[in-house]
Each structure stands twice: as structure tokens, then as C-alpha cells.
């Protein structure tokens, strides 16, 4: 790809971090952007499922220390993911306003 064919970096869309914690970029509107949308939706759906499970656990009998730590870890992971999705979507909304 020639330099003139390279997209303007400010036009790229930031994607959710991968398992390694690194963030990638893609062009908006393409197949990779659609995959990124699907990943964001899965992260939000996973958070909703975990929230339902956590609420059920809190309404049940006393939790063991291991159960409490597991629940807290999963809740923190889902919160991190939801905040990442909110930040990414906020960036896209701000770019659309410009």
C-alpha cells in the first residue's frame, strides 16, 4: 500500500482491547468494524449475565470466601469491559459530532 493510500490515523476506529491488553484500530464501516461491534455487544451481554448471577448469589445463603472472591473478580472484569465499551462508543459519538 502506497503512503498516499494509507488512511488518516484520525479516521481510524479504536477496537476493544484483546486478551493481551493491546488495542487495535480499524477503518469504520468495514468487516472488522462489524466484528468489533459484535465483540462489544458480547461484552455487554456477558456483564448482564454476570450481574444476574451475582444478584442471585447475594440473595442466597452466605457465600464462602472463595465464592466471594470469584464473584468479585468476575464483576470487576465485567465492569472493566463495560467501561471500555462506553469509552469506545463515546469516542465514536464525539467523532460523529465533528
Residue frames relative to the residue before (quaternion, step in Angstrom):
aa qw qx qy qz dx dy dz
X 1.0000 0.0000 0.0000 0.0000 0.00 0.00 0.00
X 0.3865 -0.7237 0.5249 0.2268 3.54 -0.80 1.01
X 0.6525 -0.5386 0.3644 0.3890 3.53 -1.16 0.58
X 0.6375 0.5322 -0.3332 0.4465 3.61 1.02 -0.73
X 0.6758 0.4898 -0.2836 0.4722 3.60 1.20 -0.56
X 0.5101 0.6532 -0.4191 0.3706 3.58 1.26 -0.20
X 0.4544 -0.6812 0.4888 0.3011 3.60 -0.94 0.82
X 0.5617 -0.5653 0.4827 0.3632 3.53 -1.24 0.52
X 0.4827 -0.6972 0.4367 0.3002 3.65 -0.63 1.03
X 0.6317 0.5351 -0.3490 0.4391 3.60 1.09 -0.55
X 0.6465 0.5127 -0.3147 0.4693 3.60 1.26 -0.29
X 0.5519 0.6281 -0.3931 0.3827 3.60 1.24 -0.14
X 0.3723 -0.7085 0.5619 0.2089 3.51 -1.23 0.60
X 0.3649 -0.7161 0.5520 0.2223 3.57 -0.90 0.94
X 0.2804 -0.7727 0.5543 0.1306 3.55 -0.94 0.94
X 0.6447 -0.4997 0.3800 0.4361 3.61 -1.23 0.30
X 0.5713 -0.5924 0.4298 0.3715 3.61 -1.07 0.64
X 0.4422 -0.6813 0.5197 0.2651 3.55 -1.11 0.70
X 0.7491 -0.3770 0.2890 0.4618 3.55 -1.33 -0.08
X 0.6758 0.4850 -0.2856 0.4760 3.58 1.16 -0.60
X 0.5472 -0.6441 0.3767 0.3793 3.58 1.32 -0.02
X 0.5669 0.6000 -0.3853 0.4124 3.58 1.27 -0.10
X 0.3316 -0.7388 0.5597 0.1756 3.52 -1.14 0.74
X 0.1970 -0.7662 0.6020 0.1084 3.54 -1.05 0.83
X 0.2962 -0.7308 0.5869 0.1837 3.53 -1.34 0.15
X 0.0329 -0.7823 0.6218 0.0162 3.55 -1.17 0.59
X 0.5595 -0.5651 0.4683 0.3850 3.52 -1.31 0.19
X 0.5011 -0.6497 0.4712 0.3237 3.60 -0.93 0.79
X 0.8092 0.3494 -0.2282 0.4135 3.53 -1.20 0.60
X 0.6311 0.5510 -0.3391 0.4280 3.59 1.20 -0.16
X 0.7545 -0.3789 0.2899 0.4507 3.52 -1.36 -0.12
X 0.6512 0.5042 -0.3201 0.4683 3.60 0.98 -0.78
X 0.6261 0.5227 -0.3373 0.4701 3.60 1.05 -0.70
X 0.6277 0.5219 -0.3309 0.4733 3.60 1.05 -0.72
X 0.6360 0.5109 -0.3182 0.4830 3.58 1.02 -0.78
X 0.6341 0.5266 -0.3216 0.4659 3.57 1.02 -0.79
X 0.6209 0.5295 -0.3307 0.4741 3.59 1.04 -0.78
X 0.6605 0.5099 -0.3052 0.4589 3.58 0.94 -0.90
X 0.6412 0.5139 -0.3228 0.4696 3.58 1.00 -0.80
X 0.6382 0.5199 -0.3261 0.4648 3.59 0.94 -0.86
X 0.6643 0.5019 -0.3051 0.4623 3.59 0.93 -0.88
X 0.6392 0.5173 -0.3227 0.4687 3.59 1.02 -0.76
X 0.6328 0.5297 -0.3334 0.4559 3.59 1.01 -0.76
X 0.6597 0.4905 -0.3046 0.4811 3.58 0.97 -0.85
X 0.6547 0.5075 -0.3135 0.4642 3.61 0.93 -0.86
X 0.6303 0.5283 -0.3278 0.4649 3.59 1.01 -0.79
X 0.6415 0.5231 -0.3174 0.4627 3.57 1.00 -0.80
X 0.6456 0.5155 -0.3198 0.4639 3.59 1.00 -0.78
X 0.6406 0.5133 -0.3208 0.4726 3.58 1.02 -0.79
X 0.6654 0.4942 -0.3065 0.4681 3.58 0.87 -0.93
X 0.6231 0.5368 -0.3453 0.4521 3.60 0.97 -0.78
X 0.6517 0.5118 -0.3136 0.4638 3.59 0.94 -0.83
X 0.6663 0.4964 -0.2973 0.4704 3.57 0.98 -0.84
X 0.6431 0.5228 -0.3164 0.4615 3.57 0.99 -0.85
X 0.6467 0.5126 -0.3254 0.4616 3.58 0.93 -0.86
X 0.6510 0.5089 -0.3173 0.4654 3.59 0.97 -0.84
X 0.6502 0.5119 -0.3194 0.4618 3.59 0.99 -0.80
X 0.6715 0.5006 -0.3009 0.4559 3.58 0.98 -0.83
X 0.6784 0.4752 -0.2853 0.4823 3.59 1.15 -0.58
X 0.6229 0.5632 -0.3260 0.4343 3.57 1.28 -0.26
X 0.7649 -0.3272 0.2608 0.4897 3.53 -1.25 -0.43
X 0.7272 -0.4225 0.3149 0.4400 3.57 -1.31 0.30
X 0.3720 -0.7335 0.5324 0.2003 3.54 -0.95 0.94
X 0.4626 -0.6264 0.5367 0.3250 3.53 -1.21 0.54
X 0.6655 -0.4828 0.3699 0.4327 3.58 -1.25 0.23
X 0.6510 0.5146 -0.3197 0.4574 3.61 0.96 -0.84
X 0.6499 0.5076 -0.3132 0.4711 3.59 0.97 -0.82
X 0.6514 0.5188 -0.3129 0.4567 3.57 0.96 -0.83
X 0.6696 0.4904 -0.2999 0.4704 3.58 0.92 -0.89
X 0.6342 0.5231 -0.3324 0.4622 3.58 0.98 -0.81
X 0.6610 0.5103 -0.2963 0.4635 3.55 0.92 -0.98
X 0.6662 0.5028 -0.3033 0.4597 3.58 0.92 -0.88
X 0.6445 0.5178 -0.3248 0.4593 3.60 0.96 -0.81
X 0.6796 0.4816 -0.2928 0.4696 3.59 0.83 -0.95
X 0.6384 0.5193 -0.3292 0.4631 3.59 0.98 -0.81
X 0.6553 0.5038 -0.3092 0.4703 3.59 0.96 -0.85
X 0.6298 0.5265 -0.3337 0.4635 3.62 1.00 -0.78
X 0.6833 0.4844 -0.2855 0.4657 3.57 0.91 -0.92
X 0.6286 0.5185 -0.3361 0.4722 3.59 1.03 -0.72
X 0.6265 0.5266 -0.3283 0.4716 3.59 0.97 -0.85
X 0.6738 0.4982 -0.2968 0.4579 3.59 0.87 -0.95
X 0.6624 0.5046 -0.3071 0.4607 3.59 0.92 -0.89
X 0.6487 0.5058 -0.3163 0.4726 3.59 1.01 -0.76
X 0.6239 0.5271 -0.3329 0.4713 3.60 1.05 -0.74
X 0.6563 0.5002 -0.3101 0.4721 3.59 0.92 -0.90
X 0.6475 0.5160 -0.3237 0.4580 3.59 0.92 -0.86
X 0.6517 0.5093 -0.3150 0.4655 3.59 0.95 -0.83
X 0.6648 0.5039 -0.3054 0.4591 3.59 0.90 -0.92
X 0.6805 0.4764 -0.2901 0.4752 3.57 0.91 -0.89
X 0.6093 0.5458 -0.3408 0.4633 3.57 1.10 -0.65
X 0.6271 0.5310 -0.3305 0.4643 3.57 1.02 -0.78
X 0.6749 0.4895 -0.2972 0.4653 3.57 0.95 -0.85
X 0.6313 0.5192 -0.3347 0.4689 3.59 1.05 -0.70
X 0.6521 0.5105 -0.3116 0.4660 3.57 0.98 -0.85
X 0.6509 0.5066 -0.3156 0.4691 3.58 1.02 -0.82
X 0.6445 0.5228 -0.3207 0.4566 3.59 1.04 -0.75
X 0.6385 0.5353 -0.3200 0.4509 3.60 1.12 -0.63
X 0.6552 0.5354 -0.3087 0.4345 3.58 1.17 -0.59
